[in-house]
Amino acid sequence: MHHSFTGLAVAIFALLTAVVVAPALHADVAEAPPNIVLIISDDHGFPDYGFMGHPDIQTPHLDRLASESHVYTRGYVSTPLCCPSLTTMQTGLYAYQHGYTGNDPAARGDRQPWVDHYKSLPQLPLMLQEKGYLSLHTGKFWQKDPAIAGFTHTMGETGRHGSKESLGIGRNGMQPVYDFIDEAQDQQKPFLVWYAPFLPHTPHNPPERLLSKYKHLGHSAKYYAMVEWLDETCGELLGILKSKGLEENTVVLFVSDNGWPGNDKVYPSELGMRTPITIKWPGKVAPKMDVSNMASNIDLAPTILSIAGLDAHPMMPGINLLDFDVVEKRKYVFGDNYHHDMLQVDRPEASLRGRVLVSKQWKLIVWQAKQPELREIPWLTKPPSDQVELFNLQLDPFEQSNLAIARPDIVKALRAELDAWWTPREL
């Protein structure tokens, strides 16, 4: 799974795309705010796109989107698990702030305390209503009903995860998205499409026409075909925007909720946390492949609010990814890693496994000396015996060599920054 080809492909791509940086501003107050489409793939490894250099997976539609976008190849999710990651995108808050550190309460307990806390937080769709946006939710939603986040249109209540209907988007066609876009057009209102298909997530059951293209590649064939299936649905969505004359006034963003393969999606490895983040805004943002600066899913809410001509909520710690001067000056992005199960909404440290800092060169992982005492999950990768890990990502992008003992000076300096971001209370 270690793709040495990624750097070369990214370098070639960077030479082929424009490097002009457009000024990052709020949408002009004299103009109608643009439509916004946020595409969120599910369980998708960061190298697993054509534009990220994969030699086998075909993603022509996402490749074209990337060629028309400002692409952060070094994007990250702050928590590499779907519920906390998606909740971060909705609220603009870290998991230790919004309380959803995992997917389920321990011992399958009551979710209501988490839902109640969630309702008190800033919500991106609700904030967009101030500018008249209609918003459609598709895919997963872990807080029972997307309407509580301010989505004006949903595919029904979701329970703990997602309904058959909401998780069927993409796999079962795109009609709910098309109907929503038509309604927004009829009402002459700007719209947000939250397109979060259950792709390439398991079950890996791609159409035979796609699977047959990859069968010669063995055990990865089904996953590869699922990625192309995702790409096809993105192509359909982008195509409908173009056919309706909406392409020029629609901002399209792309991110994954966490990585792959398998156990990495809950683990703070690069394969678990890293994702390309792309932003296409015709006439406003010039295409560019940014291979050094860091972006995070914590930044999506403030970025989208800025695109809509709104200020970020004061609670939101992220930055506007279209303010390129601020992005360039950023030294670190942060993340945390938890058990799959949650203990208390107001005590995130109770299920904390480790915390993460990433700089342009280094990655520091500090594991909790006392790990949470929760149920054994066979696929949940156990933390290493080393309580502190330090990796030089420029030389060791897949984290094979722990330099913590060899570079105590770097550990000390970065540990101070990590603790300043968040110091867990004693358990």
MARDO-968551 format. One record per residue (C-alpha): residue number from 1; residue in one letter; x, y, z. Coordinates in Angstrom, 3 decimals. Layout:
N
+------+---------+----------+----------+----------+
| roke | drenkol |        X |        Y |        Z |
+------+---------+----------+----------+----------+
|  NUM |       A |        X |        Y |        Z |
...
+------+---------+----------+----------+----------+
END
This chain:
427
+------+---------+----------+----------+----------+
| roke | drenkol |        X |        Y |        Z |
+------+---------+----------+----------+----------+
|    1 |       M |    0.000 |    0.000 |    0.000 |
|    2 |       H |    3.017 |    2.319 |    0.114 |
|    3 |       H |    2.813 |    4.249 |   -3.129 |
|    4 |       S |    6.214 |    5.614 |   -4.081 |
|    5 |       F |    4.717 |    6.943 |   -7.305 |
|    6 |       T |    2.629 |    9.581 |   -5.534 |
|    7 |       G |    5.297 |   12.267 |   -5.291 |
|    8 |       L |    6.270 |   11.989 |   -8.966 |
|    9 |       A |    2.676 |   12.201 |  -10.164 |
|   10 |       V |    1.990 |   15.186 |   -7.949 |
|   11 |       A |    5.089 |   16.944 |   -9.232 |
|   12 |       I |    4.061 |   16.349 |  -12.853 |
|   13 |       F |    0.534 |   17.531 |  -12.110 |
|   14 |       A |    1.871 |   20.684 |  -10.472 |
|   15 |       L |    3.781 |   21.561 |  -13.640 |
|   16 |       L |    0.663 |   21.108 |  -15.744 |
|   17 |       T |   -1.645 |   23.273 |  -13.657 |
|   18 |       A |   -1.706 |   27.022 |  -13.238 |
|   19 |       V |    0.108 |   28.478 |  -10.276 |
|   20 |       V |   -1.602 |   31.839 |  -10.180 |
|   21 |       V |   -3.162 |   32.468 |   -6.774 |
|   22 |       A |   -6.471 |   34.290 |   -6.803 |
|   23 |       P |   -7.205 |   36.664 |   -3.925 |
|   24 |       A |   -9.254 |   35.048 |   -1.194 |
|   25 |       L |  -12.256 |   37.186 |   -0.344 |
|   26 |       H |  -15.823 |   36.819 |    0.828 |
|   27 |       A |  -18.319 |   36.518 |   -1.968 |
|   28 |       D |  -19.008 |   40.001 |   -3.282 |
|   29 |       V |  -21.906 |   41.416 |   -1.293 |
|   30 |       A |  -23.326 |   42.826 |   -4.528 |
|   31 |       E |  -23.448 |   39.363 |   -6.067 |
|   32 |       A |  -25.748 |   36.488 |   -5.275 |
|   33 |       P |  -23.765 |   33.954 |   -3.232 |
|   34 |       P |  -22.599 |   30.936 |   -5.221 |
|   35 |       N |  -24.042 |   27.474 |   -4.979 |
|   36 |       I |  -21.879 |   25.031 |   -3.020 |
|   37 |       V |  -21.377 |   21.306 |   -3.546 |
|   38 |       L |  -19.391 |   19.380 |   -0.926 |
|   39 |       I |  -18.394 |   15.878 |   -2.032 |
|   40 |       I |  -17.345 |   13.571 |    0.823 |
|   41 |       S |  -16.014 |   10.136 |   -0.053 |
|   42 |       D |  -16.081 |    7.400 |    2.578 |
|   43 |       D |  -13.136 |    5.163 |    3.576 |
|   44 |       H |  -10.906 |    6.350 |    0.744 |
|   45 |       G |   -7.106 |    6.107 |    0.883 |
|   46 |       F |   -5.322 |    9.346 |    0.027 |
|   47 |       P |   -3.139 |    7.887 |   -2.789 |
|   48 |       D |   -6.117 |    6.207 |   -4.450 |
|   49 |       Y |   -6.910 |    8.651 |   -7.250 |
|   50 |       G |   -5.461 |    9.161 |  -10.669 |
|   51 |       F |   -4.480 |   12.727 |   -9.833 |
|   52 |       M |   -2.677 |   11.520 |   -6.695 |
|   53 |       G |   -0.625 |    9.111 |   -8.769 |
|   54 |       H |   -2.290 |    5.730 |   -8.420 |
|   55 |       P |   -1.127 |    3.521 |  -11.316 |
|   56 |       D |   -4.291 |    1.438 |  -11.601 |
|   57 |       I |   -7.374 |    3.192 |  -10.231 |
|   58 |       Q |   -9.211 |    5.227 |  -12.854 |
|   59 |       T |  -10.848 |    8.414 |  -11.578 |
|   60 |       P |  -11.250 |   10.570 |  -14.696 |
|   61 |       H |  -13.996 |   12.820 |  -13.293 |
|   62 |       L |  -12.197 |   13.551 |  -10.034 |
|   63 |       D |   -8.966 |   14.019 |  -11.990 |
|   64 |       R |  -10.670 |   16.679 |  -14.096 |
|   65 |       L |  -12.154 |   18.300 |  -10.997 |
|   66 |       A |   -8.686 |   18.415 |   -9.439 |
|   67 |       S |   -7.221 |   19.966 |  -12.592 |
|   68 |       E |   -9.777 |   22.784 |  -12.231 |
|   69 |       S |   -9.281 |   23.201 |   -8.476 |
|   70 |       H |   -6.912 |   24.462 |   -5.839 |
|   71 |       V |   -5.769 |   21.091 |   -4.492 |
|   72 |       Y |   -4.241 |   20.540 |   -1.081 |
|   73 |       T |   -2.563 |   17.159 |   -1.479 |
|   74 |       R |   -1.672 |   17.337 |    2.220 |
|   75 |       G |   -5.161 |   17.553 |    3.594 |
|   76 |       Y |   -6.027 |   15.815 |    6.867 |
|   77 |       V |   -9.030 |   14.823 |    8.897 |
|   78 |       S |   -8.664 |   15.712 |   12.543 |
|   79 |       T |  -10.149 |   12.398 |   13.717 |
|   80 |       P |   -9.935 |    9.398 |   11.349 |
|   81 |       L |  -13.373 |    7.880 |   11.946 |
|   82 |       C |  -16.603 |    8.736 |   10.148 |
|   83 |       C |  -18.847 |   10.070 |   12.933 |
|   84 |       P |  -16.310 |   12.462 |   14.502 |
|   85 |       S |  -14.951 |   13.464 |   11.099 |
|   86 |       L |  -18.368 |   14.273 |    9.639 |
|   87 |       T |  -19.385 |   16.086 |   12.818 |
|   88 |       T |  -16.253 |   18.223 |   12.542 |
|   89 |       M |  -17.264 |   19.171 |    9.004 |
|   90 |       Q |  -20.772 |   20.105 |   10.153 |
|   91 |       T |  -19.737 |   22.141 |   13.202 |
|   92 |       G |  -16.239 |   23.379 |   12.408 |
|   93 |       L |  -15.081 |   21.979 |   15.777 |
|   94 |       Y |  -12.587 |   19.354 |   16.890 |
|   95 |       A |  -13.880 |   16.095 |   18.342 |
|   96 |       Y |  -12.862 |   17.111 |   21.858 |
|   97 |       Q |  -15.096 |   20.178 |   21.402 |
|   98 |       H |  -18.159 |   18.624 |   19.794 |
|   99 |       G |  -18.013 |   15.469 |   21.906 |
|  100 |       Y |  -18.407 |   12.861 |   19.173 |
|  101 |       T |  -15.093 |   11.099 |   19.629 |
|  102 |       G |  -16.327 |    7.759 |   18.265 |
|  103 |       N |  -19.218 |    6.148 |   16.474 |
|  104 |       D |  -21.211 |    4.700 |   19.376 |
|  105 |       P |  -21.698 |    5.142 |   23.106 |
|  106 |       A |  -19.972 |    2.423 |   25.110 |
|  107 |       A |  -22.107 |   -0.651 |   25.757 |
|  108 |       R |  -24.507 |    0.681 |   23.115 |
|  109 |       G |  -25.757 |    3.272 |   25.588 |
|  110 |       D |  -28.117 |    6.161 |   24.992 |
|  111 |       R |  -27.010 |    8.567 |   22.226 |
|  112 |       Q |  -29.239 |   11.375 |   23.467 |
|  113 |       P |  -26.637 |   13.182 |   25.655 |
|  114 |       W |  -24.429 |   13.557 |   22.582 |
|  115 |       V |  -27.346 |   14.693 |   20.427 |
|  116 |       D |  -28.366 |   17.265 |   23.048 |
|  117 |       H |  -24.839 |   18.693 |   23.150 |
|  118 |       Y |  -24.665 |   18.690 |   19.364 |
|  119 |       K |  -27.768 |   20.878 |   19.173 |
|  120 |       S |  -25.968 |   23.581 |   21.165 |
|  121 |       L |  -23.090 |   23.845 |   18.678 |
|  122 |       P |  -22.648 |   26.004 |   15.575 |
|  123 |       Q |  -24.053 |   24.245 |   12.533 |
|  124 |       L |  -22.871 |   25.016 |    9.016 |
|  125 |       P |  -26.217 |   24.410 |    7.226 |
|  126 |       L |  -28.097 |   26.489 |    9.786 |
|  127 |       M |  -25.642 |   29.367 |    9.436 |
|  128 |       L |  -26.009 |   29.286 |    5.655 |
|  129 |       Q |  -29.739 |   29.925 |    6.012 |
|  130 |       E |  -28.800 |   33.509 |    6.900 |
|  131 |       K |  -27.855 |   33.953 |    3.237 |
|  132 |       G |  -30.974 |   32.186 |    2.002 |
|  133 |       Y |  -29.355 |   28.837 |    1.234 |
|  134 |       L |  -31.376 |   25.700 |    0.785 |
|  135 |       S |  -29.348 |   22.644 |    1.792 |
|  136 |       L |  -29.656 |   18.937 |    1.073 |
|  137 |       H |  -28.149 |   16.219 |    3.249 |
|  138 |       T |  -27.311 |   12.794 |    1.837 |
|  139 |       G |  -25.366 |    9.861 |    3.273 |
|  140 |       K |  -24.455 |    9.337 |    6.911 |
|  141 |       F |  -25.740 |   11.372 |    9.828 |
|  142 |       W |  -25.123 |   10.202 |   13.382 |
|  143 |       Q |  -27.386 |   12.630 |   15.238 |
|  144 |       K |  -30.721 |   11.008 |   14.304 |
|  145 |       D |  -32.087 |   13.649 |   11.936 |
|  146 |       P |  -30.123 |   16.012 |    9.642 |
|  147 |       A |  -32.798 |   18.673 |   10.120 |
|  148 |       I |  -31.397 |   19.456 |   13.574 |
|  149 |       A |  -28.212 |   20.732 |   11.900 |
|  150 |       G |  -30.250 |   23.114 |    9.788 |
|  151 |       F |  -30.442 |   21.099 |    6.573 |
|  152 |       T |  -33.602 |   22.329 |    4.843 |
|  153 |       H |  -33.897 |   19.123 |    2.815 |
|  154 |       T |  -33.021 |   15.591 |    3.917 |
|  155 |       M |  -33.573 |   11.979 |    2.894 |
|  156 |       G |  -35.352 |   11.296 |    6.181 |
|  157 |       E |  -34.237 |   10.451 |    9.696 |
|  158 |       T |  -31.022 |    8.469 |    9.897 |
|  159 |       G |  -30.876 |    6.952 |   13.387 |
|  160 |       R |  -27.320 |    6.221 |   14.514 |
|  161 |       H |  -25.689 |    5.951 |   11.133 |
|  162 |       G |  -27.811 |    6.435 |    8.066 |
|  163 |       S |  -31.058 |    5.221 |    6.614 |
|  164 |       K |  -31.323 |    2.804 |    3.715 |
|  165 |       E |  -32.433 |    5.761 |    1.628 |
|  166 |       S |  -29.702 |    8.209 |    2.640 |
|  167 |       L |  -26.922 |    5.631 |    2.354 |
|  168 |       G |  -28.235 |    4.644 |   -1.060 |
|  169 |       I |  -27.335 |    7.947 |   -2.685 |
|  170 |       G |  -24.940 |    7.280 |   -5.552 |
|  171 |       R |  -25.282 |    3.511 |   -5.345 |
|  172 |       N |  -28.975 |    3.789 |   -6.218 |
|  173 |       G |  -28.740 |    6.829 |   -8.444 |
|  174 |       M |  -28.691 |   10.587 |   -7.998 |
|  175 |       Q |  -32.326 |   11.579 |   -8.435 |
|  176 |       P |  -32.798 |   13.122 |   -4.937 |
|  177 |       V |  -29.907 |   15.489 |   -5.671 |
|  178 |       Y |  -31.307 |   16.450 |   -9.049 |
|  179 |       D |  -34.777 |   17.049 |   -7.630 |
|  180 |       F |  -33.308 |   19.270 |   -4.922 |
|  181 |       I |  -31.301 |   21.328 |   -7.418 |
|  182 |       D |  -34.436 |   21.812 |   -9.511 |
|  183 |       E |  -36.377 |   22.993 |   -6.449 |
|  184 |       A |  -33.642 |   25.450 |   -5.477 |
|  185 |       Q |  -33.604 |   26.766 |   -9.029 |
|  186 |       D |  -37.391 |   27.139 |   -9.046 |
|  187 |       Q |  -37.156 |   29.155 |   -5.817 |
|  188 |       Q |  -34.183 |   31.133 |   -7.163 |
|  189 |       K |  -32.187 |   30.351 |   -4.033 |
|  190 |       P |  -28.537 |   29.393 |   -3.610 |
|  191 |       F |  -27.984 |   25.826 |   -2.499 |
|  192 |       L |  -25.647 |   23.542 |   -0.609 |
|  193 |       V |  -25.479 |   19.923 |   -1.724 |
|  194 |       W |  -23.913 |   17.696 |    0.951 |
|  195 |       Y |  -23.078 |   14.750 |   -1.293 |
|  196 |       A |  -21.703 |   12.022 |    0.961 |
|  197 |       P |  -22.225 |    8.675 |   -0.754 |
|  198 |       F |  -21.459 |    5.419 |    1.039 |
|  199 |       L |  -18.602 |    4.968 |   -1.448 |
|  200 |       P |  -16.085 |    3.389 |   -1.637 |
|  201 |       H |  -17.069 |    2.092 |    1.821 |
|  202 |       T |  -17.872 |   -1.583 |    2.328 |
|  203 |       P |  -19.781 |   -3.575 |    1.207 |
|  204 |       H |  -17.397 |   -3.636 |   -1.706 |
|  205 |       N |  -19.979 |   -4.765 |   -4.250 |
|  206 |       P |  -19.209 |   -2.819 |   -7.416 |
|  207 |       P |  -20.997 |   -3.382 |  -10.712 |
|  208 |       E |  -19.472 |   -6.236 |  -12.676 |
|  209 |       R |  -18.644 |   -3.871 |  -15.545 |
|  210 |       L |  -16.258 |   -2.058 |  -13.199 |
|  211 |       L |  -14.993 |   -5.076 |  -11.279 |
|  212 |       S |  -13.953 |   -6.786 |  -14.503 |
|  213 |       K |  -11.498 |   -3.936 |  -15.172 |
|  214 |       Y |   -9.586 |   -4.666 |  -11.960 |
|  215 |       K |   -9.952 |   -8.431 |  -11.400 |
|  216 |       H |   -6.384 |   -9.080 |  -12.510 |
|  217 |       L |   -5.164 |   -7.012 |   -9.532 |
|  218 |       G |   -6.255 |   -9.552 |   -6.926 |
|  219 |       H |   -7.593 |   -8.767 |   -3.460 |
|  220 |       S |   -7.732 |   -4.994 |   -4.047 |
|  221 |       A |   -9.900 |   -5.311 |   -7.158 |
|  222 |       K |  -13.244 |   -4.735 |   -5.472 |
|  223 |       Y |  -12.050 |   -1.667 |   -3.582 |
|  224 |       Y |  -10.475 |   -0.199 |   -6.716 |
|  225 |       A |  -13.733 |   -0.718 |   -8.594 |
|  226 |       M |  -15.638 |    0.964 |   -5.768 |
|  227 |       V |  -13.423 |    4.025 |   -6.088 |
|  228 |       E |  -14.200 |    4.216 |   -9.791 |
|  229 |       W |  -17.901 |    3.811 |   -8.989 |
|  230 |       L |  -17.619 |    6.832 |   -6.693 |
|  231 |       D |  -15.907 |    8.699 |   -9.503 |
|  232 |       E |  -18.741 |    7.891 |  -11.905 |
|  233 |       T |  -21.338 |    9.331 |   -9.529 |
|  234 |       C |  -19.247 |   12.482 |   -9.104 |
|  235 |       G |  -19.119 |   12.758 |  -12.870 |
|  236 |       E |  -22.910 |   12.550 |  -13.011 |
|  237 |       L |  -23.256 |   15.296 |  -10.407 |
|  238 |       L |  -20.751 |   17.588 |  -12.101 |
|  239 |       G |  -22.410 |   16.870 |  -15.432 |
|  240 |       I |  -25.836 |   17.919 |  -14.197 |
|  241 |       L |  -24.405 |   21.199 |  -12.919 |
|  242 |       K |  -22.967 |   21.866 |  -16.360 |
|  243 |       S |  -26.122 |   20.856 |  -18.224 |
|  244 |       K |  -28.239 |   23.223 |  -16.109 |
|  245 |       G |  -25.838 |   26.118 |  -16.636 |
|  246 |       L |  -24.783 |   26.127 |  -12.978 |
|  247 |       E |  -21.119 |   25.223 |  -13.343 |
|  248 |       E |  -19.787 |   28.788 |  -13.371 |
|  249 |       N |  -21.655 |   29.848 |  -10.227 |
|  250 |       T |  -21.055 |   26.710 |   -8.158 |
|  251 |       V |  -18.141 |   26.057 |   -5.824 |
|  252 |       V |  -17.261 |   22.354 |   -5.641 |
|  253 |       L |  -15.212 |   21.000 |   -2.740 |
|  254 |       F |  -13.951 |   17.454 |   -2.237 |
|  255 |       V |  -12.666 |   15.600 |    0.837 |
|  256 |       S |  -12.751 |   12.097 |    2.304 |
|  257 |       D |  -14.027 |   11.376 |    5.805 |
|  258 |       N |  -11.025 |    9.151 |    6.572 |
|  259 |       G |   -8.601 |    6.834 |    4.888 |
|  260 |       W |   -8.226 |    3.201 |    3.936 |
|  261 |       P |   -7.238 |    0.314 |    3.976 |
|  262 |       G |   -9.221 |   -1.283 |    6.741 |
|  263 |       N |   -7.780 |   -0.639 |   10.166 |
|  264 |       D |   -6.079 |    2.567 |    9.049 |
|  265 |       K |   -9.416 |    4.366 |    8.981 |
|  266 |       V |   -9.446 |    4.510 |   12.796 |
|  267 |       Y |   -5.686 |    4.927 |   13.204 |
|  268 |       P |   -3.727 |    8.228 |   13.057 |
|  269 |       S |   -1.428 |    7.048 |   10.277 |
|  270 |       E |   -1.073 |    9.027 |    7.066 |
|  271 |       L |   -3.205 |    6.360 |    5.399 |
|  272 |       G |   -5.850 |    6.930 |    8.072 |
|  273 |       M |   -5.807 |   10.719 |    8.379 |
|  274 |       R |   -4.634 |   12.155 |    5.094 |
|  275 |       T |   -6.951 |   13.130 |    2.241 |
|  276 |       P |   -6.707 |   15.481 |   -0.708 |
|  277 |       I |   -8.901 |   18.557 |   -0.238 |
|  278 |       T |   -9.920 |   20.305 |   -3.459 |
|  279 |       I |  -11.750 |   23.588 |   -4.096 |
|  280 |       K |  -13.090 |   24.600 |   -7.522 |
|  281 |       W |  -14.492 |   28.124 |   -7.892 |
|  282 |       P |  -14.556 |   29.182 |  -11.550 |
|  283 |       G |  -13.247 |   32.675 |  -12.114 |
|  284 |       K |  -12.318 |   33.130 |   -8.441 |
|  285 |       V |   -9.737 |   30.438 |   -7.623 |
|  286 |       A |   -7.000 |   29.505 |  -10.064 |
|  287 |       P |   -6.114 |   25.809 |  -10.393 |
|  288 |       K |   -3.044 |   24.837 |   -8.437 |
|  289 |       M |   -1.575 |   21.694 |   -6.896 |
|  290 |       D |   -0.294 |   22.630 |   -3.430 |
|  291 |       V |    2.011 |   19.840 |   -2.283 |
|  292 |       S |    3.465 |   21.458 |    0.841 |
|  293 |       N |    0.877 |   23.471 |    2.777 |
|  294 |       M |   -1.494 |   21.644 |    5.106 |
|  295 |       A |   -5.279 |   21.716 |    5.167 |
|  296 |       S |   -7.750 |   20.057 |    7.536 |
|  297 |       N |  -11.400 |   19.136 |    7.616 |
|  298 |       I |  -11.611 |   21.594 |   10.540 |
|  299 |       D |  -11.217 |   24.288 |    7.865 |
|  300 |       L |  -14.164 |   23.305 |    5.685 |
|  301 |       A |  -16.875 |   25.095 |    7.660 |
|  302 |       P |  -15.070 |   28.464 |    7.867 |
|  303 |       T |  -14.072 |   28.172 |    4.202 |
|  304 |       I |  -17.637 |   27.484 |    3.057 |
|  305 |       L |  -18.999 |   30.275 |    5.248 |
|  306 |       S |  -16.508 |   32.689 |    3.701 |
|  307 |       I |  -17.517 |   31.571 |    0.210 |
|  308 |       A |  -21.107 |   32.388 |    1.154 |
|  309 |       G |  -20.109 |   35.821 |    2.425 |
|  310 |       L |  -20.421 |   34.933 |    6.111 |
|  311 |       D |  -18.016 |   35.077 |    9.032 |
|  312 |       A |  -16.972 |   31.921 |   10.819 |
|  313 |       H |  -18.494 |   31.240 |   14.228 |
|  314 |       P |  -16.176 |   32.416 |   17.038 |
|  315 |       M |  -15.934 |   28.848 |   18.342 |
|  316 |       M |  -14.482 |   27.561 |   15.064 |
|  317 |       P |  -10.674 |   27.181 |   15.242 |
|  318 |       G |  -10.149 |   26.426 |   11.538 |
|  319 |       I |   -8.977 |   28.792 |    8.820 |
|  320 |       N |  -10.295 |   29.860 |    5.434 |
|  321 |       L |   -8.488 |   27.644 |    2.926 |
|  322 |       L |   -8.866 |   30.349 |    0.283 |
|  323 |       D |   -6.907 |   32.827 |    2.373 |
|  324 |       F |   -3.638 |   31.620 |    0.934 |
|  325 |       D |   -1.445 |   33.912 |    3.019 |
|  326 |       V |   -2.872 |   32.425 |    6.209 |
|  327 |       V |   -2.531 |   28.896 |    4.866 |
|  328 |       E |    1.101 |   29.540 |    3.942 |
|  329 |       K |    1.873 |   30.767 |    7.459 |
|  330 |       R |    0.229 |   27.790 |    9.172 |
|  331 |       K |    2.799 |   25.728 |   11.041 |
|  332 |       Y |    0.710 |   22.811 |   12.292 |
|  333 |       V |   -2.494 |   20.870 |   11.927 |
|  334 |       F |   -3.762 |   18.769 |   14.804 |
|  335 |       G |   -5.700 |   15.594 |   15.302 |
|  336 |       D |   -6.698 |   13.072 |   17.904 |
|  337 |       N |   -7.387 |    9.377 |   18.037 |
|  338 |       Y |   -9.990 |    7.623 |   20.138 |
|  339 |       H |  -11.514 |    4.260 |   20.761 |
|  340 |       H |  -14.439 |    3.451 |   18.495 |
|  341 |       D |  -16.752 |    3.765 |   21.525 |
|  342 |       M |  -17.497 |    6.919 |   23.528 |
|  343 |       L |  -17.843 |    7.181 |   27.305 |
|  344 |       Q |  -18.942 |   10.713 |   28.216 |
|  345 |       V |  -19.822 |   13.642 |   26.001 |
|  346 |       D |  -18.085 |   16.154 |   28.294 |
|  347 |       R |  -15.022 |   13.975 |   28.962 |
|  348 |       P |  -13.421 |   13.214 |   25.594 |
|  349 |       E |  -10.239 |   12.160 |   27.355 |
|  350 |       A |  -12.071 |    9.121 |   28.746 |
|  351 |       S |  -11.806 |    7.368 |   25.365 |
|  352 |       L |   -8.668 |    9.133 |   24.104 |
|  353 |       R |   -5.891 |    6.972 |   22.691 |
|  354 |       G |   -3.516 |    9.570 |   21.299 |
|  355 |       R |   -2.992 |   13.087 |   19.958 |
|  356 |       V |   -1.321 |   14.162 |   16.740 |
|  357 |       L |    0.586 |   17.171 |   15.406 |
|  358 |       V |    1.616 |   17.494 |   11.766 |
|  359 |       S |    4.016 |   20.126 |   10.421 |
|  360 |       K |    5.393 |   20.527 |    6.928 |
|  361 |       Q |    8.219 |   18.170 |    7.863 |
|  362 |       W |    7.338 |   16.327 |   11.066 |
|  363 |       K |    4.563 |   14.252 |   12.547 |
|  364 |       L |    4.326 |   13.743 |   16.304 |
|  365 |       I |    1.994 |   11.183 |   17.874 |
|  366 |       V |    1.715 |   11.129 |   21.653 |
|  367 |       W |   -0.163 |    8.105 |   22.952 |
|  368 |       Q |   -1.914 |    8.086 |   26.297 |
|  369 |       A |    0.041 |    6.220 |   28.959 |
|  370 |       K |   -3.248 |    4.780 |   30.190 |
|  371 |       Q |   -5.375 |    3.536 |   27.338 |
|  372 |       P |   -9.184 |    3.527 |   27.641 |
|  373 |       E |  -10.568 |    0.344 |   29.143 |
|  374 |       L |  -13.261 |   -0.424 |   26.612 |
|  375 |       R |  -14.367 |   -3.472 |   24.679 |
|  376 |       E |  -11.911 |   -5.284 |   22.447 |
|  377 |       I |  -12.583 |   -4.665 |   18.766 |
|  378 |       P |  -10.625 |   -7.091 |   16.553 |
|  379 |       W |  -10.106 |   -4.619 |   13.698 |
|  380 |       L |   -9.152 |   -1.678 |   15.932 |
|  381 |       T |   -5.373 |   -1.377 |   15.587 |
|  382 |       K |   -3.698 |   -1.225 |   18.989 |
|  383 |       P |   -1.343 |    1.666 |   19.754 |
|  384 |       P |    2.369 |    0.834 |   19.563 |
|  385 |       S |    4.501 |    0.185 |   22.617 |
|  386 |       D |    6.255 |    3.514 |   22.003 |
|  387 |       Q |    4.319 |    6.220 |   23.824 |
|  388 |       V |    5.817 |    8.898 |   21.586 |
|  389 |       E |    6.352 |    8.631 |   17.841 |
|  390 |       L |    8.138 |   11.142 |   15.614 |
|  391 |       F |    8.311 |   10.786 |   11.846 |
|  392 |       N |   10.027 |   12.864 |    9.183 |
|  393 |       L |    7.238 |   12.883 |    6.597 |
|  394 |       Q |    9.445 |   14.396 |    3.908 |
|  395 |       L |   11.769 |   11.394 |    4.009 |
|  396 |       D |    9.416 |    8.809 |    5.497 |
|  397 |       P |    5.872 |    9.525 |    4.244 |
|  398 |       F |    4.504 |    6.181 |    5.401 |
|  399 |       E |    5.940 |    6.401 |    8.928 |
|  400 |       Q |    8.339 |    3.495 |    9.016 |
|  401 |       S |   11.062 |    4.968 |   11.236 |
|  402 |       N |   10.325 |    6.420 |   14.692 |
|  403 |       L |   12.842 |    9.183 |   15.412 |
|  404 |       A |   11.543 |   10.184 |   18.861 |
|  405 |       I |   14.570 |    8.884 |   20.763 |
|  406 |       A |   17.042 |   10.258 |   18.229 |
|  407 |       R |   15.499 |   13.756 |   18.155 |
|  408 |       P |   14.363 |   14.663 |   21.690 |
|  409 |       D |   14.745 |   18.357 |   20.832 |
|  410 |       I |   12.120 |   18.128 |   18.109 |
|  411 |       V |    9.839 |   16.067 |   20.349 |
|  412 |       K |   10.074 |   18.629 |   23.151 |
|  413 |       A |    9.295 |   21.586 |   20.900 |
|  414 |       L |    6.394 |   19.908 |   19.123 |
|  415 |       R |    5.028 |   18.398 |   22.333 |
|  416 |       A |    4.700 |   21.927 |   23.740 |
|  417 |       E |    2.660 |   22.950 |   20.687 |
|  418 |       L |    0.503 |   19.833 |   20.959 |
|  419 |       D |   -0.169 |   20.419 |   24.653 |
|  420 |       A |   -1.042 |   24.046 |   23.931 |
|  421 |       W |   -3.636 |   22.817 |   21.434 |
|  422 |       W |   -5.169 |   20.404 |   23.910 |
|  423 |       T |   -3.928 |   18.959 |   27.186 |
|  424 |       P |   -6.159 |   16.096 |   28.380 |
|  425 |       R |   -7.280 |   16.176 |   31.966 |
|  426 |       E |   -6.198 |   13.358 |   34.224 |
|  427 |       L |   -8.550 |   10.413 |   33.992 |
+------+---------+----------+----------+----------+
END
